Amino acid sequence: MKSRRIGLVSILSGILIALAIAPWVFRYPAPVPAMPIAQAAQVALPDLGPVPQFALVSEDGQQWSSASLAGKIWVADFFLTSCQGVCPVMMRHMWGVHEYFKDNDGVRFVSISVDPGTDTPAVITDYAKQYKADTARWRFLTGPIEEVHRMASEQGFKVGVPENPMQHSRRFILVDACGHIRGYYEGMDETSVRECIADIERLLKERS
């Protein structure tokens, strides 16, 4: 009986330890590996048109212009800090891509809030810290809702303007160094995120 109690205590202790460390294990996963370049290169990346210039407010409270992305390959997405379902998964995946290219100055990341009424610069600064974002390379942006909607619409990234902020696009948008959209990727799907990494590497290879 005594040994059974000891065994039960050990099992319960193990479960409690696992629950305690789980948020840290899953919050910052290892960067997702890229597909082999040879496999990805079988189909040419489409040119889906240019992204218009835009200006918003960055996490540091300063005016920020997309002109600063000239000559860079970048990935954009839409988010809101109050989202507890889709956004945390997308952000972990974006963090993985951001971490994968952490030593490459030619790659940037842009996350645009669809809820600027809530997502002030102070709020998105804290949010960026949660995901250990290097904000020199991964900018978190907020600003007038009209400008946010313009960028989500057919005039911008072509991902649709949601009736409700919670219905924002789940896609990552890949933009080349000339400012043209080259691909869309499901931000909730790890396989699609791997394809995004592989396509970034292709664009980097083409540019070199």
C-alpha positions in Angstrom: 0.0 0.0 0.0 2.8 2.4 0.9 4.6 1.7 -2.4 1.3 2.3 -4.3 1.0 5.7 -2.5 4.5 6.6 -3.4 3.9 5.7 -7.0 0.7 7.7 -7.1 2.5 10.7 -5.6 5.3 10.4 -8.2 2.8 10.3 -11.1 0.9 13.3 -9.8 4.2 15.2 -9.3 5.2 14.4 -12.9 1.8 15.7 -14.2 2.1 18.9 -12.2 5.6 19.6 -13.5 4.6 18.9 -17.1 1.7 21.3 -16.8 3.9 23.9 -15.2 6.5 23.9 -18.1 4.1 23.3 -21.0 3.4 27.0 -21.6 7.1 27.7 -22.0 7.7 24.6 -24.2 4.9 25.4 -26.6 5.1 29.2 -26.5 8.4 29.4 -28.3 8.7 26.4 -30.6 11.9 25.7 -32.5 11.9 27.5 -35.9 10.1 25.3 -38.5 12.6 23.8 -41.0 12.4 24.9 -44.6 11.6 22.6 -47.5 14.5 21.6 -49.7 15.1 24.3 -52.2 15.2 21.8 -55.1 11.7 20.6 -54.2 10.3 24.1 -53.8 11.9 25.3 -57.1 9.8 23.0 -59.3 7.2 25.8 -59.7 8.0 29.4 -60.4 6.6 31.9 -57.8 3.8 34.0 -59.2 3.9 37.7 -59.4 0.6 38.8 -57.8 1.1 42.5 -58.2 2.7 45.4 -56.2 1.8 46.4 -52.7 1.1 50.1 -52.5 3.1 52.3 -50.1 1.5 52.7 -46.7 2.2 54.5 -43.4 1.2 53.5 -39.9 2.4 53.8 -36.4 4.9 51.3 -35.0 5.2 49.8 -31.6 7.6 52.6 -30.5 4.9 55.2 -31.2 6.7 56.6 -34.2 5.3 57.1 -37.7 6.5 54.2 -39.9 6.5 54.0 -43.7 6.7 50.9 -45.8 9.4 52.8 -47.8 11.8 51.4 -45.2 11.2 48.0 -46.6 12.7 48.9 -50.0 15.1 46.2 -51.2 14.0 43.8 -48.5 12.1 40.6 -48.7 9.3 40.7 -46.2 6.3 38.8 -44.7 3.1 40.5 -43.5 0.1 39.4 -41.6 -2.8 40.8 -39.6 -3.6 40.3 -35.9 -5.2 41.8 -32.8 -3.9 41.5 -29.3 -7.2 40.4 -27.8 -7.4 37.3 -30.1 -6.9 34.2 -28.0 -7.5 31.5 -30.7 -5.9 32.1 -34.1 -3.4 34.9 -33.4 -1.2 33.1 -30.8 -0.7 30.2 -33.2 0.0 32.6 -36.1 2.4 34.6 -34.0 4.3 31.5 -32.9 4.7 30.5 -36.5 5.7 34.0 -37.5 8.3 34.0 -34.7 9.6 30.7 -36.1 10.2 32.3 -39.5 11.6 35.4 -37.9 14.0 33.3 -35.9 15.0 31.2 -38.9 16.2 34.3 -40.7 17.5 36.1 -37.6 21.0 36.5 -39.2 19.8 37.7 -42.6 19.4 41.4 -42.8 17.6 41.1 -46.1 14.4 39.7 -44.5 11.8 41.7 -42.5 8.4 41.0 -40.9 5.3 43.3 -40.5 2.3 42.5 -38.3 -0.7 45.0 -38.7 -3.4 45.3 -36.0 -7.0 45.2 -37.2 -8.1 46.6 -33.9 -6.3 50.0 -33.6 -8.8 51.2 -31.0 -7.5 48.7 -28.5 -4.0 48.1 -29.9 -2.2 51.3 -29.0 1.6 51.5 -29.4 2.0 50.6 -25.7 -0.2 47.6 -26.0 1.5 46.2 -29.1 4.9 46.9 -27.5 4.0 44.5 -24.7 2.6 42.1 -27.2 5.9 42.1 -29.2 7.8 41.4 -26.0 5.6 38.3 -25.4 6.8 36.8 -28.6 10.4 37.9 -28.1 10.3 39.8 -31.4 13.3 41.7 -32.6 11.5 44.9 -33.5 14.4 46.1 -35.6 13.3 43.4 -38.1 9.7 42.6 -37.1 7.5 45.6 -36.8 4.1 45.7 -35.1 1.9 48.4 -36.5 -1.3 50.2 -35.7 -3.0 53.3 -37.0 -6.2 54.6 -38.6 -8.7 51.8 -39.3 -9.3 53.2 -42.8 -5.6 52.6 -43.7 -5.7 49.1 -42.2 -8.7 48.3 -44.3 -7.1 49.7 -47.4 -4.1 47.4 -46.9 -6.3 44.4 -46.4 -8.5 45.2 -49.4 -7.9 44.6 -53.1 -6.0 47.8 -53.2 -3.4 46.3 -50.8 -2.6 42.7 -49.8 -5.9 41.3 -51.3 -6.8 39.3 -48.2 -10.3 40.8 -47.6 -11.7 43.3 -45.1 -13.4 41.5 -42.2 -16.8 42.6 -40.9 -15.5 41.7 -37.4 -11.8 42.1 -36.4 -11.8 38.5 -35.1 -12.4 37.4 -38.7 -9.2 38.8 -40.0 -7.1 36.9 -42.6 -5.1 34.0 -41.4 -2.6 34.2 -44.2 1.0 35.3 -44.3 1.8 37.4 -47.4 5.3 37.2 -48.9 6.6 40.3 -50.7 9.7 40.5 -52.7 12.5 43.1 -52.7 10.7 45.0 -55.5 7.5 45.3 -53.4 5.5 42.6 -55.3 3.3 39.9 -53.6 4.8 36.5 -54.4 2.8 34.1 -52.3 0.1 33.5 -49.6 0.6 31.0 -46.8 -1.8 29.6 -44.2 -0.5 31.0 -40.9 -2.1 28.3 -38.9 -0.6 25.4 -40.9 3.0 24.4 -40.2 3.5 22.8 -43.6 2.4 26.1 -45.3 4.8 28.0 -43.1 7.6 25.7 -44.2 6.7 26.6 -47.8 7.0 30.3 -46.9 10.5 29.8 -45.5 11.5 27.9 -48.7 10.1 30.6 -50.9 11.9 33.3 -48.9 15.2 31.4 -49.5 14.4 31.2 -53.2 13.9 34.9 -53.4 17.1 35.5 -51.5 19.0 33.2 -53.9 17.5 35.0 -56.9 18.5 38.4 -55.6 22.1 37.3 -54.9 
